[in-house]
């Protein structure tokens, strides 16, 4: 390294499956929505769950499925043909309100996450959130976790023209922080996150195994795959950040 500044100067984190317990937070929301939308018609409910990517109570969600990695609009697109009583705007509003009303469960506890973010920020790194959830929902969660004060950007799918896996969220973070994408670490639990890192030409793509993707799924797209986001500071120390 030829200058005194670290090569990697910023980190963008995905939210669900990285900081938020996806199963404990979003399974009940999805089941409750499909109950209401289907009018408790079992066949329709099961079809809506399947289209969202939910397999079963034991197996959870398909990696990269619309509910695990997609956007609200993506869910509307796959559900709308099954729901003749709804138009697109009504269904979009119903899903958005359901998501905004949700109380997120921290994946590792609030205090360990706060401690990690405090340490990363104190080391001089700029931090951000890029999620395919609504920006307002992500802001609410980060406020609840006490992480907002450490963040330069909270970017939802509705914050940019093209959400993940497009480069736009990382570009938005770079615009806010003044950093170049080559100086950014992207941390996520889905291939979408890592594809975003590559599309943005980020400096480092890091996968975590706390979401619904396996090591075999993430490894081809990741520079490193960690058991947990809490292992990130050690990795950065090894990288001499």
N, C-alpha and C positions, 0 to 999 in steps of 0.2 A: 504494500500500500504506500503510495507516494506522498500523500498529504496527511495532515493530522486529523482530518474529519473521517468518521466511519463511513464505509461504503454503503451500509444499510442504515437509513436514517428515519424510516417510518414503517409502521405496521398497520395494515388494514385487516380486521378480523371479521369473519362471518359471525352471525349471531346464534342462530339455532343449531344445536349439535356441537357448538364450540363453547359458547358461554351460557346458553340456555338449554336445559334438559328438554330435548325435543319430545320424547315420549310422554313425560309427565305434564308437559305444557299443552301439547297440541293434539294428542289422541282424543281426549274427551271433547275438545272443541269440534273436531271433525265428526265424531260420532253424534254429538248433539245436533250439528247442522244437518247431517244426513237424516236423522230422525224427523226433524221438522220439515225438511224439503220433500221427503218421501211420504209424509203423512203416515209414517210407520208401516208402509207397504214393504214387506221384507225383501222382495226381489229387487225393487227399485233402490232401496237402501244399500243392499249388497253391491249393486251395479255402480252406484255413486262412490262407494268406498273403493271398489276395484279401480275405477277410473282415476281416483285420487292417488292410487298407489298403495293403499292399505291392503295387506295380505291377510293377516289374522292377528289375533291377540298375542300369539306366541312369536310370530315372525316379524311383526311390525310393518315397516314401510319398505318398498323397493327403493334401492339406491337410485338417486336421480329422478325419482317420481315427481309429479307436479306438486304434491303437497309437501314433499320433503325438500325440493330444490327449486320449484317453480314460483310463479307469481300468482296473485289473485286473478289476473286476467287469464292466465293459463288454466286455472281451475274453472273459471266461467266457461272457457272455450270447450272443455271436455264435458262439463256438466249440462250446459244449456240444451243440447239436443235431446236430453232425457227428461227435461222439465218444461212441459208445454204450458204450465201455469205461470211461468216467469219470463220476463224479457231480460235482455242483457243488463240494463242498468239496474233493475230491481235485484237481480242475482248478485251483481257486483257490490251493491250497497249492503245486501244481507251478509255477504262474506266479510266485507270490510268492518262492519259493525261488530260482528261476532269476534273477529280478531282483535279489535281495539278493546273489547270488553274483557279480554283474557289477561289473567295474572300470570306472568312468566315465572317459572321455577328455575333458579340458578343451578347450573350443572355441577358446580364445585363448591357451592356456598358463596354467599355475598362477600364475606370477609377475605377468603383466599383470593378471589378475583380482584377485590379492591387493593389488596397488598401487592399483587402482581402488577396491576396497572400503575400503581403509585411508583413502584420500582422502575418500570419501563420508562415512565414519563420522567422520573428523576435522572435517568441515564441520558436524557436528551433526545429520546425518540418521540416523533409525532405519532399519534394514535388515531385510528378511525374505525368506524363500523360500516361495512357494506353488506347489505342483506337484500334478499328478494321478498322480504316482508314490506309492509307499508312503512314509510318514514315515521309517521306519527306513532305507530305501534312500537317501532324500534326506539324512538325517543322516550316513550313511556317506560319501556323496560330498562333502558340505561339510567334513567332518573331513579327508578325503583332500586336498582342495584348500586346506586351511588357512583357510577362510572362516568357520567356526562362531563364532569369538570375536567377529566383527563383527555377528552376527545376533541380533535380538530374538526371532525366531520361525522355525522350520522347519515348515511346514504341508503334510502330505500329504493325499491324498484321504481317507485313513482317520482324519484328525485332526478332521474336521468332519462334521456331519450331511449337508450338501449340498456336494459338491465343485464345482469349476469346471464350467460358467460361472456358478454361483450366487455370490452375494455373500459367502457364509460365510467363505472364507479371508481376505478383506480385513477382514471384521468381527473375525475372530480376531486379526489383527495389530493392529487398533485397540484391542482389549481389552487386549492385552499392553503396548502402548506408551502408551496413554492418548490417542492422537491421534484426530482425526475423519477420516472417510473423505475429506472434501474436501481434506485435507492430504496425501493419499497419491498417489504415482506408481505405476502398474502397468506393468511391462515384460514383454512376452511375444512369442512368435513365432507364436502361433495366434489365430484369431478367438475361441476359448474364453477366452483370457486377457483380451482386450479387452472381451468381453461381460461378464466378471466385473467389470471396472473400471466399466462403465456400470451394471450391476446394483447395485454397491456405492456408486454416485455418487462415485467416486474423482475427485481433482482433475485427474489427467492420465493418459491412456492412450497408451502408447508401444509401437509395434510394432518388431520387428527382423527383418531379412531373412536371418538365419543359420539359420533353421529350414526348414520345408517349405511356408511360405506365401509368396505373391507380394505385391508392392506393391499390385496391383489387388485382391487379397483382403483385405489388412489396412487399406488406406487409408480405406474407409468407416467403420471402427470406431475409428480411431486419431487422436489429436491430432497425433502426429508418427510417422513411420516412419523408422528409422535403419538404416544398413547393418549396424551392429554395436552390441552393448551397450557397447563401449569408446568409442563416440561420445556416450554419455549424459552424462558430466561436462561436456562442451562445451555440450550442449543445456541442462543445468541452469544453467550459467553465463550463458547467453543469457537464461534465464528469471529471472535475478537471485536464484538460490537461495542 
